[in-house]
Amino acid sequence: MEQVLRPLLVISATIALTLTVGWLVDRILSVADRRHPETPLWGLLRNCQLPLQVVLASGALHGAYGWTGIDTGDDVLVKNLLALVTVGSLVWLAVRCATAVAETSLARYAARTNDPARVRRFRTQLTMVQRVLTFVLAMIAAALAMLLLFPALRTLGASLLASAGLIGIVAGVAAQTMLGNFLAGVQIAFGESVRIGDTVVVEGEWGTVEEMSLAFLTVRIWDDRRLTMPVSYFNSKPYENWSRGGTEITGTVYLHLDHSAPVPALREHLRTVLEGREDWDRRSWNLVVTDSTPSTIQVRAAMSAKDTDDWWTLQCAVREELITWLQREHPYALPRIATSAAAVPPPQESARGLPAPRPGESPSEGPGGA
């Protein structure tokens, strides 16, 4: 009976202690969050409750394993597994804490800065630093787990150390794509060529940079599709960044009209339409004839907007309003297709003084036939 109750009591007490400590820490952070609403740090740290409880539970079970009296036949393996869980949960806890600190820093920076471009730049750099820190912590945890918890691997590591140069060359050649993307991601994050939140045109698709990792960059396209591309693409191929240097953008609307279209009246109506819209930022506008063909003229209306969202809605609204106004006030200005019979040129005398053959006659047939 003791062999069952003893381990059950030890494990139950450990779990109860872990839950109690986690609950107390969460209550303390909750009180601190209510007392300091100016900073989101304490509320974000509450997300660390689960990894903290895992750390406490695995560490307590590792320390109290000898009291349980459990005989598995290989106690070293069980304690090593518990230690592995503790190391992994410590990395998890560290990543959660770093995320809370990063989000707090971003919120404070955004509150002090009125320039959205600077906020996007800081967010991109912060995200890249988080990714690198997570990768480094994971690698350190894996190395510690192998070298400290499994002594047999120390001998293997010592024997491999002599051939580390050759292994490094082979690994560099095999992972050159991954390393290239990693270095490209760091270069983009701190070179500011593209940032999270920027509006870009890549491979003919228009969207917003939504996420950036060590290897890939995700663009959210206007129709909610996601375009995932390697980070190295943005260092090796041209692309359009509409947010570079500012979010302001000029939109254009092209209309194909008849030559009789009242261009001055259309220009005045465009000004009236723009003055009544909030998505026009009042910077600039114009309406000019940019081209002409034998049947139509091409009219371009240009108007400025503060960002790409207003740019798109403004273009659609202006195009619809101009066409509706022309249909209502000047229907003759819309392009027309001539449907009357084509004019036939007058008959001409041939080189021998004979009249030219009529349609349907062969050249050898005269007026009197063959």
Secondary structure, 3 states (H helix, E strand, C coil): CHHHHHHHHHHHHHHHHHHHHHHHHHHHHHHHHHHCCCCCHHHHHHHHHHHHHHHHHHHHHHHCHHHHCCCCCCHHHHHHHHHHHHHHHHHHHHHHHHHHHHHHHHHHHHHHCCCHHHHHHHHHHHHHHHHHHHHHHHHHHHHHHHHHHCCHHHHHHHHHHCCHHHHHHHHHHHCHHHHHHHHHHHHHHHHCCCCCCCEEEECCEEEEEEEECCCEEEEEECCCCEEEEECCHHHHCCCEECCCCCCCEEEEEEEEECCCCCHHHHHHHHHHHHHCCCCCCCCCEEEEEEEECCCCEEEEEEEEECCHHHHHHHHHHHHHHHHHHHHHHCHHHCCCCCCCCCCCCCCCECCCCCECCCCCCCCCCECCEC
